[in-house]
Amino acid sequence: MRPRVSWMTGNDDSILEYLHEKDVALPPAPLHYNLERSGYSVGYSTVRRRLQLLEGHGLVKKEKEKEGYYGITDKGRKYLAGGLDAEELEETD
């Protein structure tokens, strides 16, 4: 089971699951578009904010700084698999 901590929302799971399942790195706008196409209900500004927060906790990383492509990290995959505890999610990188 995945741990839940105070800063996380259901949108975080949606973003991480999409990046993991599709094995892609995307900028916020295309990620938002594709999340909506896949049936997720999340706003563009929410995607941008959540990516920044997820990056701060090491669950995603910017793969191309200038273009702003975000991809899931090993820590993000570990979270999805239920392999992290709450303390690890509270840590910031």
C-alpha positions as CSV (number, residue, x, y, z in Angstrom):
1,M,0.0,0.0,0.0
2,R,1.2,3.5,-0.8
3,P,1.9,5.8,2.1
4,R,0.0,9.1,2.1
5,V,1.6,12.3,3.6
6,S,0.1,15.7,4.2
7,W,1.5,17.4,1.1
8,M,0.3,14.7,-1.3
9,T,-3.0,14.7,-3.3
10,G,-4.6,12.2,-5.6
11,N,-3.4,14.2,-8.5
12,D,0.2,13.3,-7.6
13,D,-0.7,9.6,-8.0
14,S,-2.3,10.3,-11.4
15,I,0.8,12.2,-12.6
16,L,3.2,9.6,-11.4
17,E,1.1,6.7,-12.7
18,Y,0.9,8.3,-16.2
19,L,4.6,9.0,-16.4
20,H,5.4,5.5,-15.3
21,E,2.9,3.6,-17.4
22,K,3.7,5.5,-20.6
23,D,7.5,5.6,-19.8
24,V,7.7,9.2,-21.0
25,A,9.1,12.5,-20.0
26,L,6.9,15.5,-20.8
27,P,6.6,19.2,-20.2
28,P,3.6,20.3,-18.1
29,A,1.3,21.3,-21.0
30,P,1.5,18.0,-23.0
31,L,1.3,16.0,-19.8
32,H,-1.9,17.9,-18.8
33,Y,-3.4,17.3,-22.3
34,N,-2.6,13.6,-22.2
35,L,-3.9,13.2,-18.6
36,E,-7.2,14.7,-19.7
37,R,-7.3,12.5,-22.8
38,S,-6.8,9.5,-20.5
39,G,-9.8,10.4,-18.4
40,Y,-8.0,12.2,-15.5
41,S,-9.7,15.4,-14.3
42,V,-6.8,17.8,-13.4
43,G,-6.2,21.5,-14.3
44,Y,-3.1,22.7,-16.1
45,S,-1.9,24.9,-13.3
46,T,-2.4,22.0,-10.9
47,V,-0.1,19.8,-13.1
48,R,2.6,22.5,-13.0
49,R,2.4,23.0,-9.3
50,R,2.3,19.3,-8.5
51,L,5.3,18.6,-10.8
52,Q,7.4,21.2,-9.0
53,L,6.4,19.7,-5.6
54,L,7.0,16.2,-6.8
55,E,10.5,17.2,-8.1
56,G,11.3,18.8,-4.7
57,H,10.6,15.4,-3.1
58,G,12.6,13.5,-5.7
59,L,9.7,11.6,-7.2
60,V,10.1,13.3,-10.6
61,K,13.0,15.1,-12.2
62,K,13.5,17.6,-15.0
63,E,15.3,15.8,-17.7
64,K,15.7,18.8,-20.0
65,E,16.0,22.0,-17.9
66,K,15.3,24.5,-20.8
67,E,12.3,22.6,-22.2
68,G,11.0,21.5,-18.8
69,Y,10.5,17.8,-19.5
70,Y,9.7,15.9,-16.4
71,G,10.2,12.1,-15.9
72,I,9.6,9.8,-13.1
73,T,12.6,8.8,-10.9
74,D,13.5,5.5,-9.3
75,K,12.1,7.0,-6.0
76,G,8.8,7.7,-7.8
77,R,8.6,4.2,-9.1
78,K,9.4,2.9,-5.6
79,Y,6.6,5.0,-4.2
80,L,4.1,3.6,-6.8
81,A,5.2,0.1,-5.9
82,G,4.5,0.8,-2.2
83,G,8.2,0.6,-1.3
84,L,8.6,3.9,0.5
85,D,7.5,4.8,4.0
86,A,6.0,8.2,5.0
87,E,9.3,9.5,6.4
88,E,11.0,9.1,3.0
89,L,8.2,11.1,1.4
90,E,8.6,14.0,3.9
91,E,12.3,14.4,2.9
92,T,13.1,16.9,0.3
93,D,16.0,16.5,-2.2
